[in-house]
């Protein structure tokens, strides 16, 4: 127990751990704000497509800039792939299922990213850091970017929340009221891209999907109102994300993988407790 408490103190003694802790809180809050909408809008698969295709943007960014912290190049390259992904998701020009088109696209972009990284990247042997996260890569600029993304998400999701709920719950009615559904959908995809790009160093391109989905999945299964849904999502994220980071530091484990396992474990525990409580009542 004493060693565990000392591990917590590390976050206030070492600068890089403090950066990681603050970034984790900001990322957790951001994911918690959009997670219920991702689940309700059934955008889980396209979130996976965006996060996996991020590898292509990483490969191009590292090949061009020779730097691991060039957010602008990474964002631009990933945004291009996101726009293509969004076009495949939104367009209804053929009878091919959307999930098939997205599956082919994101696996192809991921494979292309691996090839570009292998041939042109000046940062060899660091691919694992971007796939599964590495808190040692975080710096002060990452914190400012994370804060900016959180504030942007807060103002564009919570302030016009009624509009988001309307186009999500009743898209036919929203279209009848002349809401531009495709614009809402495209903006939401681009917002997911912002969150995914800022989380690459902390959670990795592979594991960020867990942080995007788990809080909303938990909230939608336990909350009894829309207000409770967002509150539960935020509380779940704020409890599990720092806990995962602390455990990762204590056991010297990869941060992204530990965050994902902790969130999944507590999600399963919550469902088990709910099941037992229902059995006791019966």
N, C-alpha and C positions, 0 to 999 in steps of 0.2 A: 504493500500500500504506500509505503514511504517513497519507493522508487517511482510509483505512478504519479505521486504528487510532485516529485522533482521533475518528472517529464513534463508536467503542466507548466512548471516554472520556466522551463526552457523557452517557452513561447514569449516570455517577457525579457529573457536574457540575450537571445540571439536574434539579430535583425531579420534574417531570412525567414525564421520561423514566425516572427511577428507579422511579416508581410503575408506569409501563407495563411495565418489565422484570419487576418482581416479580409484577405481575398476570398477565403472560404465562406465567411459570413456574407459578403456581398454577393457571391455567386449563388449561395443557398437562397438568399432573399429573392434574387432575380428569377431563379428557376421556380421558386414557389409561387411567384406572381403569374407566370405563364403556364405552369404545369396543369392546373385544372382545365384551362382552355385547350391545351394540346390533347388531353384525354377526351374532353367533350366534343371537340371538333374532329376527332379521329385522325389526328395528324401524327400519330406515333411513328408510322413507317417513313413518312417523309422526313421526320426529324432524324431518323437513323440514316437515311440517304444523305442528308446534308452533313451530318457528323462524319460519315465515312468518306464522303467526297472531299472533306477538308484536307485529307492527306495529299491530294493533288495540289491544293493551294500551298501547303507547307513545303512540298518538294520544289515548287517554282520559286517560292519566297527564299528558301535557303540557297537555291542555285544562283539566284540573281543578286541577293544582297550580302551573302556570306555572313549573315547575322541571324541570331535566333530570336531577336526581340523586335523585328521590323513588323509591327502590327499593321501598318498601312498596306504594305505589299501583300501580306497574308490576307487581309480583309478584302482587298480588291480582287485577288485571284479566286478566293472562295466565293465572293459575291457573284462572279461570273458563272461559276458552276451552279450556284443556288438559283440564279435566274433561269438557267437551262432546266434544272430540276423542277422549278415552279411551273415552267411552260409545259412540261410533261404531265404535271399533276393537274393543272388547270384546264389544259386543252382537251376538248372532246371531239376531235376531228376523226377518230376511228373507233372501232369496236374493241381494240386491244385493252385489256384490263390495266388500270393505272399502276397497280402494284408490280405487274410484270415489267412495264416500261421503266419504272423507278428502280426495280431490282437490277435490271441489266445496266442501267446508267450508272448507279452508284458503285457497283462492283467494277465496272470498266474504268471509272475515274480513279478509283482506289488503286487498281492495278497499274494504270498509267502513272499515278503518283509515285508508286514504288519504283518503276522503271526510271523516271526522271530523277528521283532521289539517288538511285544507284549510279546513274551516269553523270549527273551534273552537280550534285550537292557537295559543298565544301565542308559540311558538318557531318562527316562519316560516323557511323556507329551510334548515332543519337536518335534513331528512329523510335526506339522503345520509349524514350522520354515523351515523345509527342503522342504515341498511341495510348499510353497508360498514365501519363502525368508524371511530373517531377517538380517538387516544390523548390528545388535548388535553382530552377530557372527563373523564378519570380523576382521582380525588382520593383522599385518605387513607381515606375511608369505603368506597370501592370495594375497597381492599386488604383491609380487615377483613372485608367481606362475602365476598370471594373466598376468604380464609383459612377463614372459617366454613363455606362450601360445600365446600371441599376436605376439611376435617376431618369434616364430616357424611358426605360421599361415602365417605371412607376407612373410617369406622366401620360404615356400613350396607352396604357392598359387600364389602370385603376380610375383615372379621371373620366374617360369615356366608357366606363365599364358597362353601362346599360346598353350602349350600342353594340359592344362586343357580344353581350349575352343575347341580344336580339338576333344578330346575324348567325349566331351559333345554334341557338335553340329553335328558332323559327326562320330558316333561310328563305322559305317561300314567301312568308309574310314580309320579310325584310326586302325581298326583291320587288314585291308589290308596292312597297313604300319607297321604291326607287333607291335603295341602298346599292352601292357598287360592290357586290359580293366579291368579285375577282380582285378588286383593289384591296379589300380587307384581307383576303386570302394571301395575296402577294406580300402585303406589308407584314403579315404575321410570319411568313416564311423568312423574310429578311430580318425580322427581329430575332427569330430563332438562330439565324446565322450569326448575328452579333454576339449572342450569348455563347454559342458554341465556340466561336473564334477566341473569345476572351477566356474560355475555360480550358484551352488546349494544354497549357502548362500545368494546371492544377489537377484536372481530371483526365485529360487525354481525349483524343478523338473517338476512341472506342467506348469509353466508360461514361462520357457525359450524358448519354441517353438515360442512364439510371437516375441521375439527378434531375433530369427534365421530366421524367414520368412518375417516379415513385411518390413524391409529395402530393401531386394531384390525384393519383390513384388512391392513396390513403384517405385523403380528404373527401373525395366523392363517395367513398364507401362508409364513412362514419358521420359526416356532417348532415344536418337536417335542414339547412338553408344555404342560400348562396353566400351570405356573409360568413357563416360558419365554415363553408368550404375553403374560402381563402385564408381564414384564420388558422384552421387546422393544417392547411398546406404550409403556411409560413412557420408554424410551431414545429411541425414535423421536420422541416428542413433545418431550422435553427438548432434543433436538438441533435439530429443525426449527423449533420455535416461536421460541426466542430468535434463531436465525439469520434468520428471516423479519423479526423486529422490527428487528434491526440493519441489514439490507439496506433496509428501509423508511425508516429514519432516514438512511442514507447516500445513497440516491437520491431522498429526499423524496417517497416514494410512500405511498399509503394503507396503513395497517397490516394491516387485515383481508384485503385483496386480496393483499398480498405474502405474508402467512402462508399463505394458501390455495395460491398458486402454488408457493411453496417446498416445501410438503408434497407437493403433487402431483408436482412435478419430481423430488424425491428418491425418491418411491415408484416412479415410472417408471424412474429410474436403477437402483434396487435390482432391479427385475424384469429389466432389461437385463443387468445383471451376473450375475444368476442364470442367465439364458438362455445367456450366453457361457460361463460356467463349466461348464454342462452339455454344451455343444458341445465344449469342450476335452477334457473327460473321455471323451467318445465317440471 
